[in-house]
């Protein structure tokens, strides 16, 4: 395991301890594509790539991603069009039973 992978693992563990999935789901929104987009922000994809894969308008996704960074549930790596987001951890696409 290289250093970036180890740091990513540490971020996910600390993120789960600090922020419950229900709070992240609330900040991300209820749309299935929004959750898919959030989960795709694993530090490897640009906003444009995620927009294409989820068929979400790039402008809308960019605004949502900025909101996620502001809420502290994602981090921006790099700048400009090559910037990539890293979520604190992926959330399940379906809510657990009894949580609706």
C-alpha positions as CSV (number, residue, x, y, z in Angstrom):
1,X,0.0,0.0,0.0
2,X,1.5,3.4,-1.0
3,X,1.2,6.6,1.1
4,X,-1.7,8.2,-0.8
5,X,-3.8,5.0,-0.3
6,X,-2.9,4.9,3.4
7,X,-3.8,8.5,3.8
8,X,-7.1,7.9,2.0
9,X,-7.9,5.0,4.4
10,X,-7.1,7.2,7.4
11,X,-9.3,10.0,6.1
12,X,-12.2,7.5,5.6
13,X,-11.9,6.1,9.2
14,X,-11.7,9.5,10.8
15,X,-14.5,10.8,8.6
16,X,-16.8,7.9,9.7
17,X,-16.1,8.6,13.3
18,X,-16.6,12.4,13.0
19,X,-19.6,12.6,10.6
20,X,-22.5,10.2,10.6
21,X,-23.7,8.9,7.2
22,X,-27.1,10.5,7.8
23,X,-25.5,14.0,8.0
24,X,-23.6,13.3,4.8
25,X,-26.7,12.0,3.0
26,X,-28.6,15.1,4.1
27,X,-25.9,17.4,2.7
28,X,-25.5,15.5,-0.5
29,X,-29.3,15.3,-1.2
30,X,-31.8,12.6,-2.0
31,X,-31.2,12.1,-5.7
32,X,-29.8,8.8,-6.7
33,X,-27.5,10.5,-9.2
34,X,-26.2,13.0,-6.6
35,X,-25.3,10.1,-4.3
36,X,-23.6,8.4,-7.2
37,X,-21.7,11.6,-8.1
38,X,-20.6,12.1,-4.5
39,X,-19.3,8.5,-4.3
40,X,-17.4,9.0,-7.6
41,X,-15.4,11.8,-6.0
42,X,-12.7,9.5,-4.7
43,X,-9.8,11.7,-5.7
44,X,-9.4,10.1,-9.2
45,X,-12.1,11.9,-11.2
46,X,-12.6,15.5,-12.3
47,X,-16.0,17.3,-12.0
48,X,-16.4,17.0,-15.8
49,X,-15.8,13.2,-15.7
50,X,-18.3,12.7,-12.9
51,X,-20.8,14.9,-14.7
52,X,-20.5,12.8,-17.8
53,X,-20.8,9.5,-15.9
54,X,-23.9,10.6,-13.9
55,X,-25.5,12.8,-16.7
56,X,-25.7,15.7,-14.3
57,X,-25.2,19.2,-15.7
58,X,-21.5,20.2,-15.0
59,X,-22.5,23.6,-13.6
60,X,-25.0,22.1,-11.2
61,X,-22.5,19.4,-10.1
62,X,-19.8,22.1,-9.7
63,X,-22.1,24.1,-7.4
64,X,-23.1,20.9,-5.4
65,X,-19.4,20.0,-5.1
66,X,-18.6,23.4,-3.8
67,X,-21.3,23.0,-1.2
68,X,-19.9,19.6,-0.2
69,X,-16.5,21.2,0.3
70,X,-18.0,24.0,2.4
71,X,-19.8,21.4,4.5
72,X,-16.5,19.6,5.1
73,X,-17.7,16.3,3.6
74,X,-15.3,16.6,0.6
75,X,-11.9,18.1,-0.1
76,X,-10.6,19.7,-3.3
77,X,-7.3,18.4,-4.6
78,X,-5.7,20.6,-7.2
79,X,-7.1,23.7,-9.0
80,X,-9.0,24.6,-12.1
81,X,-10.4,22.1,-14.6
82,X,-8.1,19.4,-13.4
83,X,-9.2,19.7,-9.7
84,X,-10.5,16.5,-8.2
85,X,-12.6,16.0,-5.2
86,X,-12.1,13.5,-2.4
87,X,-15.1,12.6,-0.3
88,X,-14.7,11.8,3.4
89,X,-16.1,8.3,2.6
90,X,-18.6,6.8,0.2
91,X,-22.2,6.5,1.3
92,X,-24.5,3.7,0.5
93,X,-26.9,4.4,-2.3
94,X,-29.8,3.1,-0.3
95,X,-30.7,4.3,3.2
96,X,-30.8,1.6,5.9
97,X,-34.2,0.4,6.8
98,X,-36.1,2.6,9.3
99,X,-34.0,5.7,8.5
100,X,-36.4,7.3,5.9
